[in-house]
Every structure is written in C-alpha cells, then in structure tokens.
Amino acid sequence: MSQSSSRLAALVEPAAELTTDEVRRYSRHLIIPDVGMSGQKRMKNAKVLVIGAGGLGSPALLYLAAAGVGTLGIAEFDTVDESNLQRQVIHGVSDIDKPKGQSAKESIAEINPYVEVVLHEERLDNDNVMSVFEGYDLIVDGTDNFATRYMVNDAAYFLKIPYVWGSIYRFDGQASVFAPSLGDDLPCYRCLYPEPPPPGMVPSCAEGGVLGVLCASIGSIQVNEAIKLITGIGDPIAGKLMIYDALEMEYRKLKVRKDPNCALCGENATVTGLIDYDAFCGAVSDEAAEAAAGSTISVVTLEKMLEEREAGERDFVLVDVREPNEAEINHIPGAVLIPKGEFLNGNALSQLPSDKQVVMHCKSGVRSAETLAIVKGAGYADAVHVGGGVVAWVSQIDPSQPTY
C-alpha cells in the first residue's frame, strides 16, 4: 500500500507550473496519487548534486534525469576508460577517453532535454567542496574511497544538506540517507562508521572487482530515496542501513542510531571543520609507509633486475601478492604468486627463500607495501616492492598486456 505522507518534510518547494510537454513526459508519475502534480513540480524545482559519474553515478544520473529533476550537478574529474563500460552504463564506446562529466551530460540530454546539467570537472578537496555543494538541495554520493566519503559527510553536515549514500563491492551493496539537519535524532555517516577501516584492509572495486549490475541495484535505491526526500513521500531510510546481498538475493534493513559521542554531530563534537581526510583514512598504514621508504623500486629498475637474473648476474625472488584471478589478466614475467592473505595469516613466510632478496609487487603498490612491512618485520631487511605495480609495468614496459 502506498503512503502519501512522510516523517520528513519535502525538501523542495514546487515549481510554478509544468509545460504541456512536461505533463506528457511525466504522465506516469502524475497519475500516481502520492506523486501527482505537486510532487513532479517539486522534482522540476530540485537541484541535486551527484558525486561521481561512475558505477553508482551512472544509474543515479540516468534515473534522476528521467524522473524530471530540474537541475543535476555532476562532480567528476576522470575520463572514460574501457574497463568502466562493464558497469558505468551512462557511457559508451564512443566516449572512451572523453571526460566522464561531459559524456554523462550528453547522455542526459538524450534522455531529458528539460534537465539543466552543471558540470564540476575538478577533484573535490577541502578548498572547493563547500563552494561546490552550496546551493544544492540534496547530494547523491557515488564516491568509491573513504577519504572522500568522510569529506562529503562533513561538508554536507556543515552546510545542512541531506545526502544519499551508497557503497558497492563485488556482490554486496549498502545504502543509507544521512540527514542530521532534518531531525535531531538522525545520524551522520560518522555515527555509522566512526573510524575508517585500517589502510589496505578493505580493497577498492579496482582491486576486488564489482558485479556490474550491482551498481544499478544500489544506484536505483539511491534515486528512490532522493525522490522520496524531494517530494516528501514515503519513509526515507534516514536512520537505517540497507544491506543487499546479490548472490543470496537478500535485503536487510538495520537501525542506525545517532551516536551522542559522534566526533561530528555528537554533543561534544571534536570535528568542527574540514580535516586532512587523506591523513585520517590513510592510503597505506604507517608501518607500510615506513617499510616502503627507501625500499621502493621502479618498473624500469625491475626490468633491468630481471634481465640480470636471466643472465645469471643476480638472484632474487619476485612475488606477486595479488589474487589468482588478477594474475590471469596480466602479470610480470618470472613472478611467483603468493596472495596478500597468505602474508596476513603467516603462511607465506615459509614459502620465501632465506638466501635471496625478496621483491614484491601487486596491482598498484598498495598491497605490496603492506606485505613488505610484514616481510621486513620477519627479518628480510633487503626486501623491496615495486612502485606502481603491474599497472606501471603494463604502461611503461609491456603495453601489449591488458589492464584492469
């Protein structure tokens, strides 16, 4: 049964009118009593910023545009890569190497020419995030890293702008609405996750992968929540966490309570302005950074070392710490595969020779830095890792191999 009222007031006032063409376009919304003319006018008047035109941003932008949101901001600085097309459905083959924001804008124009698109083609940081956010009624967060998520949460809180959050990894997705400005009892992202996970503990989608269609599942939930907030209908998931398991086809909804000790929205807040989010989240742990200092080699150096090993002039073991399925995509010749997990549980150390130098690599250099710290701690003082990993190898040494 539909529900015409919401526990939260509508975010946006209705526009003055819909044109005849707009009435025809949105007729399937207009005949829903809960939406109707008033709800559609609110969407026409709404200004929504979508952060990222990638996996989550693609379906979010497409459906927000189709729904008739009058102004869509797109915060995106990246360009379209072939590996994006498996899930980022707003882009096509002809868009490869094109700025993602521009590609998304062109797709939106094909879907709904009545939508005004505002591009913010710059990386969000402490210097611009407040000015970019200002003036929007709602934010849809499609970011894929913890530093940006915490920055989005804090900036939205300071500007009193609600936002819809989503997260995806492999077959699992999460979504919620963070809107402390709409209710004293409503939590922020820091109430749910007071601290980021230890660096290197949670792989990114670029490292661990994501089922393409999962983006549509979570992105459509985000749009559903955005429409509810804009129009004031239904029961938004503010104060709740939606968890989706695509393999089991199972949705769960958990209660998220406001934390009275939250560093941002709690009674004695310690975060009273934007902070250094990279330092707060950390790309790598302090131990990994310390281990990598002075013990990082380039792929050019590695190529020379491999040539010397082939000629019998030196000896070392090259260890690939990625997962087996990653090694099937591309590889550095002569490497032995020992996944990072084997180092974390201690099983890998028995597989390393005690009389040879250990050289480690992963996809980009993050996981190998983490494992380097473990190896050095076990007494392999001359161990090194490869900066840039196999990505740099393919880019600089062997471009015949695919990237991912």
JORA-V830820 format. One record per helix or strand. SS is the DSSP state (H for helix, E for strand). FROM is the first residue (numbers start at 0). TO is the last residue. Records with the same first field share a line. If there is no record, write none. Layout:
SS->FROM-TO / FROM-TO
//
This chain:
H->19-24 / 26-29 / 35-44 / 54-66 / 81-85 / 92-94 / 99-110 / 128-132 / 145-158 / 179-181 / 188-191 / 204-207 / 211-230 / 276-280 / 285-291 / 298-309 / 323-326 / 339-343 / 347-350 / 365-376 / 388-395
E->46-50 / 70-74 / 78-78 / 98-98 / 115-119 / 137-140 / 161-169 / 171-177 / 209-209 / 237-237 / 239-244 / 249-254 / 295-296 / 315-319 / 334-336 / 356-360 / 383-385
//
